[in-house]
Amino acid sequence: MPLPQRHRYRVLFTVLAILVGLLLSVWLGGRYAERRAWDERSAEARGQLQLYAQSIRTLVERFSSVPEVLALDSDIRSLLRAPHDRQLRLALNQRLERLNAAAGSTVLYLLDARGETLVASNWRDWSSFVGNNYAFRPYFQNAVRNGGARYFAVGVTTGIPGYFLSHVVRGDDGELLGVLVVKLELEDLQREWVGQPGVLLVADGYQVVILSNKPAWRFRALQPLDEQARAELVEVRRYAEQALQPLTHRVYRRIDDEADWARVDGPDGNHDYLWQRLVMPDEGWTLHLLSEPAGLADSIRSYRLAAAGVWMTLAFLLLFLAQR
């Protein structure tokens, strides 16, 4: 006996309602799983970046007071007033050599008021800074202007990148005598990061990658450099002869103010990454950690199946109660 038309419509409506509810629950379960997975990975990446930032700060702070303390030394001031005193220059070369070895820095050197290097800890080496003029370097200019400076650049003499910490030397009456500089090569720190998960990028104020746990990613520009910026970089020879190729990327979704889901065209091909950022205001740097969303699809699938199971259980329970 055929079902009444009204009853057929009711069955059809019930089936459609169950299907629509099933699709909606699967979609909502997937969205919830995706959001939760991104939030969890973002929190993990933020914690990793804070550890990286702390390792950088610890290294820099070890040496930040060295030029400031040496600027008070009476022999340093005496040499700046009498730069032709050969005996004093030899004594200070040897002294800076010993201090540099004890501190574990790369090079300690003294510039006069015109930016010429009078003495340096590497005075015996082929790459000695003695006699070179670094007045064009911002770490000299900013120290003269502001009393001290921090600056990352590729070494003009050695070609090795380094972080320069400088402090002005003044006489008792406040007159400018010179500038003391300590150079730190961060290659050892960078080597410690090799093998760590993800891609770590340390970018300077120009958004150029200056450090990375993946050497092929170094000296890539995270954003286009205009003509003015390129002219400034050439003038101070900040990156020497580096080409500064752009690191092209496209943002799929903004997760929060410090994280994105993006497709990145890196040295090893195109990949999707969680792109997490952390600003280091004292250095003027930004840390970036690119993590591949491993296991994201499995997590979303599990939540969708769970949501579908819950909805179908609830639907059959309601049908059973309606039949009773």
ZIQUIRA-V394243 format. One record per pair of residues at least 12 apart in sequence whose C-alpha atoms are under 6 Angstrom apart, sorted by the first residue. I is the first residue (numbers start at 1). J is the second residue. Records with the same first field share a line. If there is no record, write none. Layout:
I: J / J
This chain:
22: 308
25: 307
26: 304 / 307 / 308
29: 303 / 304 / 307
30: 300 / 304
33: 300
67: 167 / 180
68: 167
71: 169
80: 177
93: 119 / 120 / 121
96: 121
97: 121
105: 184
106: 183 / 184
107: 121 / 182 / 183
108: 120 / 121 / 181 / 182
109: 181
110: 179 / 180
111: 178 / 179
112: 178
113: 177 / 178
115: 133 / 134 / 135
116: 132 / 133
117: 130 / 131 / 132
118: 130
136: 236
137: 236
139: 151
143: 167 / 168
144: 168
147: 167 / 168
148: 166 / 167
149: 165 / 166
150: 164 / 165
151: 163 / 164
153: 238 / 239
154: 238 / 239 / 240
162: 184 / 185
163: 183 / 184
164: 182 / 183
165: 181 / 182
166: 180 / 181
167: 179 / 180
190: 213
193: 213
194: 213
198: 290 / 291
199: 289 / 290
200: 212 / 213 / 288 / 289
201: 287 / 288
202: 286 / 287
203: 285 / 286
204: 285
205: 284 / 285
207: 221 / 222
208: 220 / 221
219: 244
220: 244 / 245 / 246 / 247
221: 244 / 245 / 246 / 247
222: 247
248: 265
249: 263 / 264 / 265
250: 262 / 263
258: 276 / 277
259: 275 / 276
260: 274 / 275
261: 273 / 274
273: 290 / 291 / 292
274: 290 / 291
275: 289 / 290
276: 288 / 289
